[in-house]
Amino acid sequence: MNRMAIATALWLLPASVGAQWLNLRTPGIPRTADGKANLTAPVPRTADGKPDLSGLWHPEANPYRFDVIQDLKDEVIFRPEAEAIFLNRVADFRREDPVTHCLPGGPLEDFTGGAAQLYRIIQSPAVMAIIYESGFHRQIFIDGRELPKDPNPTWMGYSVGHWEGDTLVVESAGFNDRTWLDRVGHPHSEDLRVTERFQRVDFGHMRFQITYTDPKMLTKPLSIPLAVNYAPDTDLLETVCNENERDTGHLAGKANKGVPVSSAVLDRYTGKYEFRQGPAGTESFFPRTPTVTLTKGQLYLNDLPLIPQTETKFDSTAATIEFSVDAKGAATHFILSAAEGDARYDRKP
């Protein structure tokens, strides 16, 4: 690039950044005496007295987007056929993850707002629209219509809603089975039905709960709560995923089954661990107190199979985990290495 081109690019940069409106004060919202958004102000309401959910929202960081199973008692929530699909995806390093192929996230998008985790709700008496920063959108019809009886499966499904007091209840169905429930690869079928509950508790805070019901993949409904916060004085950015699969054929290979490690060695690592330190956001991959178990010679971190690369280093397809042991051979802690950095988890007594 020549000097003139560089100068031109630098001259244009401030105008481009300013045009994104990221620092523009949101008009018409309640504010405190110091000019900040008053997030504890009363719930705004529409002309018919219903809570107005309109606005820009940001779900709190949570580990469920990565893995919907965060409680060990729910390990049996998936049927054997679903578990088999999940384990195949893990062994295949999640190669067919639709999100990494620039495809819609489906119910995962509904839950978290997509990878960017920011979305705008636009509300009218008959229909609501949700615009995700990741580039996708949904329509929720609240005009009394029912879900289609035999829908043509789509990525984002079909949604209808109704009010139960001050809570908006949304029912969705008609998803294709190409999307995943989370990033680690838990599956769903085309029989999946999703129920969402939106409750705005004050101006800046909303309680959200999503429930998955899928008789072909789940033994019972799976419900997950999530806190969602209003995002004032900013705006959505255009996000474009540039789908390019020209090199997909070069990625073919055998599933990673790891190296053989004896059960006696693997058993050293079992137990409960607790997050000690690491960069912000790393602890959201797993609960703060994950459990390592050994089942039929396979080591698991919660429900994620750990694939041995050496006797101490394991791959979970989303992060590398390396255990440390003391002089007696007992595990003391493990280091989780992910894109955000390294996090340490100490073994609990």
N, C-alpha and C positions, 0 to 999 in steps of 0.2 A: 504494500500500500504506500503511495507517495505522500509527501508532506501535505499537499493540498487536500487529499482524501482524508487524511487523519484530522486535519483542522476542521474540515466540514463535518466529520463524524462527531467530534467533540462539541462543535457548535450546536449540533442537533440534539445531543444527549439530554441537556436540561429540559428542553421542550418535550421530549418523548417521555421522560420520567414524570414531569409535571402533569402530562395529559392522562396519566394513569389514575389520578385522583386519590392516591393512597393516603394523603394527609389532609384531605378536605373534610371539614367538620360536617357530620351528618345533620342535615337540617330537620327541624321539627321534633327533636327528641328531648325529653326532660334532662335538665342539667343541674348540677350542684352550684353553690355560690362561686366555686373556683373555676367553673366552666367545664368541668369534666362531666361525662355522661352519667346520669343518675340511674344506675342499674337496679336500684331497689325501689324505684318509683312504682306506682300502681300499674297493674296490667292494662294496657290500652284495649279499647273495645270498639267493635264495629257498630254501625247504626242499629243493628238488630240485637245488640247487647252481647254478642259472642266475643270471646277473646280474639284480638287481632294478632295473629302469629307472624305478620309481615316483618321483614327485616333481614339483616345479614347475620348469620349464625355460625358459631364455631364450636363443634363438639370437643369436649375435653379429651386429652390424650388418654388412651386406654389400651390394654393388651388384647382386647377381644377382636379388634380388627385383624391382628396377626393370627390369633388362635381363639376360636369361640369357646373352647374348653379351658376354663381357668380354675375349676374346682374338681379335685380328683374324684369326688363322689359321682361326677357326671361322666366318667370315662365310658360307662355303658350306655350313654345316650345314643350312640350310633350303632346301627345294626351291623352284623358281620359283613354284609356285602358293601356297605359304606366304608367300613374300616379297611377292607381289601383295596378299594379304590384309593383311599387316602394313603395307604402304605406304598402303593405303586407310584403315586405322585411324589412322595418323599424320596423314594429310591431313584426316581427319574429327575431329581433336583428341580421339581416343580416346573419342568420345561414348558408345559402347556398352560401355565398361569395366564388367563386371559388379560389381566392387567398389564403384564409385561409385553403382551402382544398388541397393546394399544386398543383393546376391546373393552366394551362396557363392563363395569363391575357387578351389575345386577343387584341382588339384595345386599351385597357388601357395600355398594354405593349408597343404598338407602340408609344404611346404618351409620356410616361414618362421614358421609359427604365426600367420599372419594379420597384419593391420595392427598389432595390439597386440604381436605377437611374444612372447607368453607363453602357455604351455600346460601342462596337467597330464597326466601319464601315470599311469594306474591299471592295475596288472598283476595278473592272476590266471593260474592254470595253463592255462586254455583260451581266454581272450580278454583283450585289452588294450583300454583305452579312452583316447582322447586328447581332452581337453576344451580347446578354444581360447578364449582370452579374448574373441575376436571373436564368440563366441556359437555356433560350430559344434562338431561332435564327429565322431569316427570310431570304428569298431570294427575291431580287427585280430584275426582268429580264428587262434589257434595250436593248434587241436585236431586238425590233420591234414587238414581239408577242403581241397578245391581251389577255385580261382576258378570262378564260374559260367561255363558254356560260351557262353551267349547272353544276357548280362545286359541288363536294362532300364536304359538309360543314366541315371546320376544325377549330381548335382553333385559329390559327394565320392568316388564310385567305390566299389568293393568291395575289401577288403584281407584277405589271408591271410599268415601269417608262419611262419617256422621258424628254428631255431637252427643256426648253423654255428659250433661252438665257443662262444665268448662273444659272438658277433655275432648280433643279431637281423636277419634278412633278411625284408623285407616286400615282397610283390608286390601291385600294385593295378591294376585295369582296370575297364572299365564306366563311364568318364566320358562325360558329354555333351560336345559341342563348343562349348558356350556360354561356357566359362571360357577364360582366357588363361594362357599359361605365365609371363607377367610383366606388369608394369604398363604397359609401352610397347606391348603388343599382339601379341607373337608368338603365333601360333595353334597349336592341336593339333586332331587329328581324334578321332573316337570310337574309333579303333584305338589310341589312346595306351595304353601300358603303362608303369607307374612301378615302379622298384625302389628301395627304401630300405634302407640299412644303418645300424643303430644299434649303436655300440660304446661302452659306458661304461668309460673308462680308469681312473678313480678315483671317489671319491664325488661330486666337484663338476664333472666334465668328461666330455663325451660327444663322440665323433667321429660325424658324420652325413654320409652321402653319398646323393645322389638321382640316379637315372639315368632319363632319358626315352627311350623307344623308340617311334617313330611312323613307320611306313613310308610313310604318305601325306604327311607334312609334313617329315620329317627325312631327310637322306641317310645318317645314321649315328646311333647312340646318343649322347646328350649327357649327360655326368656332371658334377655340381657338388658339391664338398665344402663342409662348413659345420661350424664349431665351435659347440657348444651348452653352456651353463653352467647349473649348478644355481642356483636363485633362492631363497635361504633367507630366513626371517623376513619374509615378505610373503605375499600371497595374490592370487587372481584377483578382478578387479572385474567386475561385470555391465556388459556393453557391448551396447547396442541400437542398431542402425542403423535410423533411422526412414525407411522407404521412402515416398517421396512423388513421384509422377511426373505430377502434375496439369499441370505446366508444360512437360513434355517436348515437346509440340507447338510451343511457342514457340521452341524451340531449333533448329528446322530451318533450314538454310541451305546455301550452297554450301561445298564443301571449300576450305580455305585453300591456295592454290597460290603465294602470295607475289607479290612484284614481280619483274620481270625484272632480272637482274644478269649481266653478261658473265662468261664463263669466265675471262678475263684477271684480273678483279677477284677472283673466287672463288679463283683459284689462289694469290693472296697468302697465304691463310689456311691452306693445307695444311702439314702437318708434325706433329711430336710436341710435346705440351704436358705440363706437370707442375703438379700442384696445389701452390699456394704458401701460400695462407691463406684462411680463411673460417670461418664458424660450425661448431660440432661437428655432424657428420652430413652436411654438404653434400658432402664428398668421397665419400660412399657412393653417390651417384647414378651416378658414373662411376669408372673406374679412376683411380688417382693419376696415371697417364701416358696420357691419351687421345690418339688420333691423329685428325687431320682430313684427309680425303681428298676428292678430286674425281673423280667418275665420270660420264661422259656429261652434263656440265653440272650435276650435282647434288652439292652439298656434303654430306658426312657427318661426324658426330662418332662415331667407331667405326661402328656400323651404324645410327645414328639420322639420318634425313634432316634437314637444317637448312633451314628454309623462310625465305627472305629477306623481311624487312619493310622494310629499307633496304639500302644497300650494306654496312653494317657490323653491323646488328642482325638476328638470326635467331631463329626460334621452333622449338623441338624438341618442342613439345606438352607437355613436362613442365617446361621452364625456358626463360628467354630468355637468349641468348648474344650478347654484343656484343664485337666484335674492335677492338683498337687497333693502329694502324700507326705506324711511324716516318716521318721526313722522306722516306725513299726509297720509302715505300709498302709496306714489308715488315711483316708482322704481328709484334707483340711479345708480346701476351698477349690473353686474352679474359676477360670477367667473366660468370660464370654466376649468374643471378638466379633463385632459387627461393623457395618459401615459408619455408624456414629462414633465408634471408638471401643475401648475395652472397658468391661465392667467386672467387678469382683463380687462373687457370691461365697460367703463363708458357710461352712457346714455347722449346723446347730448341734449342740450336745444332745 
